Amino acid sequence: MKLKSTLLSLAVAVAFTMPIDAAQYTVPEGQPPVPGADASIPDNAYQNYRYDKTRNIPTAGYIALKDKVHKKLEQQISENKRSVEDAKKWKKSYDKYLDLISYESTVVMLHEGDYKAKMTVPISVVDGYLKKIDKETIGSYVVEKTVVAGLVGTTKKVENEAIYKTAQRKGEFIYPGISKGYWGITDKYTNENLPIMFATVTFNKYPTQHYIAILSNRDQPVTKKLESTMANFVIPSIQPLENLDNTSDAITWDNFTYRLPKGMILKEDRKLNKVLRRVYTSNDMRLVVVQGPLAHKNKPISQYTHTILSSIIHKNGDVLLKDVPIQGAVIWNNGIPSYLLDQYNPGKLSRIYHLIQDDKNEYFIILSYVDGKVKYNHLELRNMMEYLDFKNANDLRSKIEKKTKK
């Protein structure tokens, strides 16, 4: 049950609550409003990986990157290292790629032990990790040189913890799909000088599990922009993963586990040289899973970047649907990164692509479907595609962390 998908009955609480500017929030009487809440931003804005009001690369930086690559290609032409036509194609490919990453999102998936939830943040990150904080608490964090975000699962009530008691600003809120909600702004997190805004939610169906979303701009106080991001994107995006078992089956292929929409059947399972291929079909839907040996030692994020630009956009442009916008997101499943491309074409042929790797293989998943003619909607299918798991997840996380430190 998503935070925004079910109306919360307020009949009993109506005498004790008051609405604030952003219609999706209600706060108990006497409590401050949730900072940054903006009723002009759609309550489902997080569902669009590239919502127009969020941008990871400022306009000036975008122009500088574009000019740098174009000048390099022009120089290669003058040095007879590249033809004019080839340079023109690369410019077009790079511009398309740069537009994609300028608006990409990050999805944090936590499904460790009894904790099963996710959140979406309109930021771009390069590293992530899973951390067991204590026997009751585990967190999945994503980081970039200027940003830290995380989703923490715990059985502890945040209102009883130091993070909430010592927060400089704090409050409570009511939101569709949750029984309790708290927010806070503090200068420290886990004994570090890390100013953060956090929000804690408890889902109606899981009263003993609490999830804490955190967001921070490193080395600077919490800004109005960060408050807006938390209130209008992060909090609305927090949702349990319970519906996955109702809509899909978990399929394990050697070390790798992915989700298969219920009703699809295996039509092809073959090997061509060292590449393995599985094809599943159902009415107006086709899922292809390809496995091949890992041919590089790059960090996963670096390799995904190379594959998207060089292989998908430039060399194999026909893999993408023509004239259909592309959204992109880095997906972190328990601290292990992958990259998802989404070409949603309402009422028509749509595609979702997922790039994955472990320590031995690369995987590429493509789901093609006709929107409106299949039993699941776009978001249900994308939720299935986002979910991944690995038998050797602990080893993978250790190897990724070692590469990060180099």
Helices and strands as residue ranges (DSSP letters): G 14-16, E 17-19, E 26-28, G 45-47, H 59-78, H 84-102, E 105-112, E 115-121, E 127-134, E 137-144, E 147-154, G 158-160, H 162-165, E 169-173, E 178-186, E 196-203, E 210-217, H 224-229, I 230-234, H 235-237, E 239-240, H 244-247, E 248-253, E 256-261, E 265-272, E 275-282, E 285-293, H 300-306, I 307-315, G 317-319, E 327-333, E 336-343, E 349-357, E 361-370, H 378-386, E 388-390, H 393-405
